[in-house]
Amino acid sequence: MGLGDKISNKAEEAKGKIKETVGDATDNERMEAEGQADQTSANVKQAGEHVKDAWKDASK
């Protein structure tokens, strides 16, 4: 994965954190849950990138 994908995943994680915080502050459980889901999705993508990076390093 390239740098653009890593930046995109970090942005998705940040967006999820903001949604979660706003949802919590406004007692909007749906928004809070969406924020948590966005963060989880971004973290899964980042974990996949780490595995790919490790595989590339190991194959050198």
Phi and psi in radians as a Rosetta constraint file:
Dihedral C 1 N 2 CA 2 C 2 CIRCULARHARMONIC -1.603 0.35
Dihedral N 2 CA 2 C 2 N 3 CIRCULARHARMONIC 3.104 0.35
Dihedral C 2 N 3 CA 3 C 3 CIRCULARHARMONIC -1.092 0.35
Dihedral N 3 CA 3 C 3 N 4 CIRCULARHARMONIC -0.648 0.35
Dihedral C 3 N 4 CA 4 C 4 CIRCULARHARMONIC -1.056 0.35
Dihedral N 4 CA 4 C 4 N 5 CIRCULARHARMONIC -0.686 0.35
Dihedral C 4 N 5 CA 5 C 5 CIRCULARHARMONIC -1.171 0.35
Dihedral N 5 CA 5 C 5 N 6 CIRCULARHARMONIC -0.688 0.35
Dihedral C 5 N 6 CA 6 C 6 CIRCULARHARMONIC -1.133 0.35
Dihedral N 6 CA 6 C 6 N 7 CIRCULARHARMONIC -0.711 0.35
Dihedral C 6 N 7 CA 7 C 7 CIRCULARHARMONIC -1.149 0.35
Dihedral N 7 CA 7 C 7 N 8 CIRCULARHARMONIC -0.743 0.35
Dihedral C 7 N 8 CA 8 C 8 CIRCULARHARMONIC -1.065 0.35
Dihedral N 8 CA 8 C 8 N 9 CIRCULARHARMONIC -0.732 0.35
Dihedral C 8 N 9 CA 9 C 9 CIRCULARHARMONIC -1.171 0.35
Dihedral N 9 CA 9 C 9 N 10 CIRCULARHARMONIC -0.683 0.35
Dihedral C 9 N 10 CA 10 C 10 CIRCULARHARMONIC -1.135 0.35
Dihedral N 10 CA 10 C 10 N 11 CIRCULARHARMONIC -0.671 0.35
Dihedral C 10 N 11 CA 11 C 11 CIRCULARHARMONIC -1.140 0.35
Dihedral N 11 CA 11 C 11 N 12 CIRCULARHARMONIC -0.718 0.35
Dihedral C 11 N 12 CA 12 C 12 CIRCULARHARMONIC -1.099 0.35
Dihedral N 12 CA 12 C 12 N 13 CIRCULARHARMONIC -0.697 0.35
Dihedral C 12 N 13 CA 13 C 13 CIRCULARHARMONIC -1.118 0.35
Dihedral N 13 CA 13 C 13 N 14 CIRCULARHARMONIC -0.761 0.35
Dihedral C 13 N 14 CA 14 C 14 CIRCULARHARMONIC -1.129 0.35
Dihedral N 14 CA 14 C 14 N 15 CIRCULARHARMONIC -0.718 0.35
Dihedral C 14 N 15 CA 15 C 15 CIRCULARHARMONIC -1.059 0.35
Dihedral N 15 CA 15 C 15 N 16 CIRCULARHARMONIC -0.731 0.35
Dihedral C 15 N 16 CA 16 C 16 CIRCULARHARMONIC -1.120 0.35
Dihedral N 16 CA 16 C 16 N 17 CIRCULARHARMONIC -0.683 0.35
Dihedral C 16 N 17 CA 17 C 17 CIRCULARHARMONIC -1.118 0.35
Dihedral N 17 CA 17 C 17 N 18 CIRCULARHARMONIC -0.731 0.35
Dihedral C 17 N 18 CA 18 C 18 CIRCULARHARMONIC -1.122 0.35
Dihedral N 18 CA 18 C 18 N 19 CIRCULARHARMONIC -0.804 0.35
Dihedral C 18 N 19 CA 19 C 19 CIRCULARHARMONIC -1.020 0.35
Dihedral N 19 CA 19 C 19 N 20 CIRCULARHARMONIC -0.770 0.35
Dihedral C 19 N 20 CA 20 C 20 CIRCULARHARMONIC -1.082 0.35
Dihedral N 20 CA 20 C 20 N 21 CIRCULARHARMONIC -0.781 0.35
Dihedral C 20 N 21 CA 21 C 21 CIRCULARHARMONIC -1.122 0.35
Dihedral N 21 CA 21 C 21 N 22 CIRCULARHARMONIC -0.787 0.35
Dihedral C 21 N 22 CA 22 C 22 CIRCULARHARMONIC -1.142 0.35
Dihedral N 22 CA 22 C 22 N 23 CIRCULARHARMONIC -0.743 0.35
Dihedral C 22 N 23 CA 23 C 23 CIRCULARHARMONIC -1.062 0.35
Dihedral N 23 CA 23 C 23 N 24 CIRCULARHARMONIC -0.706 0.35
Dihedral C 23 N 24 CA 24 C 24 CIRCULARHARMONIC -1.170 0.35
Dihedral N 24 CA 24 C 24 N 25 CIRCULARHARMONIC -0.750 0.35
Dihedral C 24 N 25 CA 25 C 25 CIRCULARHARMONIC -1.177 0.35
Dihedral N 25 CA 25 C 25 N 26 CIRCULARHARMONIC -0.527 0.35
Dihedral C 25 N 26 CA 26 C 26 CIRCULARHARMONIC -1.800 0.35
Dihedral N 26 CA 26 C 26 N 27 CIRCULARHARMONIC 0.146 0.35
Dihedral C 26 N 27 CA 27 C 27 CIRCULARHARMONIC 0.979 0.35
Dihedral N 27 CA 27 C 27 N 28 CIRCULARHARMONIC 0.624 0.35
Dihedral C 27 N 28 CA 28 C 28 CIRCULARHARMONIC -1.753 0.35
Dihedral N 28 CA 28 C 28 N 29 CIRCULARHARMONIC 1.664 0.35
Dihedral C 28 N 29 CA 29 C 29 CIRCULARHARMONIC -1.125 0.35
Dihedral N 29 CA 29 C 29 N 30 CIRCULARHARMONIC -0.592 0.35
Dihedral C 29 N 30 CA 30 C 30 CIRCULARHARMONIC -1.132 0.35
Dihedral N 30 CA 30 C 30 N 31 CIRCULARHARMONIC -0.813 0.35
Dihedral C 30 N 31 CA 31 C 31 CIRCULARHARMONIC -1.122 0.35
Dihedral N 31 CA 31 C 31 N 32 CIRCULARHARMONIC -0.695 0.35
Dihedral C 31 N 32 CA 32 C 32 CIRCULARHARMONIC -1.073 0.35
Dihedral N 32 CA 32 C 32 N 33 CIRCULARHARMONIC -0.759 0.35
Dihedral C 32 N 33 CA 33 C 33 CIRCULARHARMONIC -1.160 0.35
Dihedral N 33 CA 33 C 33 N 34 CIRCULARHARMONIC -0.692 0.35
Dihedral C 33 N 34 CA 34 C 34 CIRCULARHARMONIC -1.079 0.35
Dihedral N 34 CA 34 C 34 N 35 CIRCULARHARMONIC -0.714 0.35
Dihedral C 34 N 35 CA 35 C 35 CIRCULARHARMONIC -1.093 0.35
Dihedral N 35 CA 35 C 35 N 36 CIRCULARHARMONIC -0.742 0.35
Dihedral C 35 N 36 CA 36 C 36 CIRCULARHARMONIC -1.126 0.35
Dihedral N 36 CA 36 C 36 N 37 CIRCULARHARMONIC -0.685 0.35
Dihedral C 36 N 37 CA 37 C 37 CIRCULARHARMONIC -1.149 0.35
Dihedral N 37 CA 37 C 37 N 38 CIRCULARHARMONIC -0.707 0.35
Dihedral C 37 N 38 CA 38 C 38 CIRCULARHARMONIC -1.078 0.35
Dihedral N 38 CA 38 C 38 N 39 CIRCULARHARMONIC -0.754 0.35
Dihedral C 38 N 39 CA 39 C 39 CIRCULARHARMONIC -1.114 0.35
Dihedral N 39 CA 39 C 39 N 40 CIRCULARHARMONIC -0.757 0.35
Dihedral C 39 N 40 CA 40 C 40 CIRCULARHARMONIC -1.090 0.35
Dihedral N 40 CA 40 C 40 N 41 CIRCULARHARMONIC -0.767 0.35
Dihedral C 40 N 41 CA 41 C 41 CIRCULARHARMONIC -1.044 0.35
Dihedral N 41 CA 41 C 41 N 42 CIRCULARHARMONIC -0.797 0.35
Dihedral C 41 N 42 CA 42 C 42 CIRCULARHARMONIC -1.115 0.35
Dihedral N 42 CA 42 C 42 N 43 CIRCULARHARMONIC -0.706 0.35
Dihedral C 42 N 43 CA 43 C 43 CIRCULARHARMONIC -1.148 0.35
Dihedral N 43 CA 43 C 43 N 44 CIRCULARHARMONIC -0.649 0.35
Dihedral C 43 N 44 CA 44 C 44 CIRCULARHARMONIC -1.137 0.35
Dihedral N 44 CA 44 C 44 N 45 CIRCULARHARMONIC -0.756 0.35
Dihedral C 44 N 45 CA 45 C 45 CIRCULARHARMONIC -1.091 0.35
Dihedral N 45 CA 45 C 45 N 46 CIRCULARHARMONIC -0.723 0.35
Dihedral C 45 N 46 CA 46 C 46 CIRCULARHARMONIC -1.135 0.35
Dihedral N 46 CA 46 C 46 N 47 CIRCULARHARMONIC -0.676 0.35
Dihedral C 46 N 47 CA 47 C 47 CIRCULARHARMONIC -1.103 0.35
Dihedral N 47 CA 47 C 47 N 48 CIRCULARHARMONIC -0.709 0.35
Dihedral C 47 N 48 CA 48 C 48 CIRCULARHARMONIC -1.075 0.35
Dihedral N 48 CA 48 C 48 N 49 CIRCULARHARMONIC -0.682 0.35
Dihedral C 48 N 49 CA 49 C 49 CIRCULARHARMONIC -1.124 0.35
Dihedral N 49 CA 49 C 49 N 50 CIRCULARHARMONIC -0.702 0.35
Dihedral C 49 N 50 CA 50 C 50 CIRCULARHARMONIC -1.107 0.35
Dihedral N 50 CA 50 C 50 N 51 CIRCULARHARMONIC -0.701 0.35
Dihedral C 50 N 51 CA 51 C 51 CIRCULARHARMONIC -1.116 0.35
Dihedral N 51 CA 51 C 51 N 52 CIRCULARHARMONIC -0.795 0.35
Dihedral C 51 N 52 CA 52 C 52 CIRCULARHARMONIC -1.077 0.35
Dihedral N 52 CA 52 C 52 N 53 CIRCULARHARMONIC -0.745 0.35
Dihedral C 52 N 53 CA 53 C 53 CIRCULARHARMONIC -1.086 0.35
Dihedral N 53 CA 53 C 53 N 54 CIRCULARHARMONIC -0.742 0.35
Dihedral C 53 N 54 CA 54 C 54 CIRCULARHARMONIC -1.138 0.35
Dihedral N 54 CA 54 C 54 N 55 CIRCULARHARMONIC -0.676 0.35
Dihedral C 54 N 55 CA 55 C 55 CIRCULARHARMONIC -1.138 0.35
Dihedral N 55 CA 55 C 55 N 56 CIRCULARHARMONIC -0.723 0.35
Dihedral C 55 N 56 CA 56 C 56 CIRCULARHARMONIC -1.097 0.35
Dihedral N 56 CA 56 C 56 N 57 CIRCULARHARMONIC -0.761 0.35
Dihedral C 56 N 57 CA 57 C 57 CIRCULARHARMONIC -1.151 0.35
Dihedral N 57 CA 57 C 57 N 58 CIRCULARHARMONIC -0.653 0.35
Dihedral C 57 N 58 CA 58 C 58 CIRCULARHARMONIC -1.247 0.35
Dihedral N 58 CA 58 C 58 N 59 CIRCULARHARMONIC -0.491 0.35
Dihedral C 58 N 59 CA 59 C 59 CIRCULARHARMONIC -1.506 0.35
Dihedral N 59 CA 59 C 59 N 60 CIRCULARHARMONIC -0.044 0.35
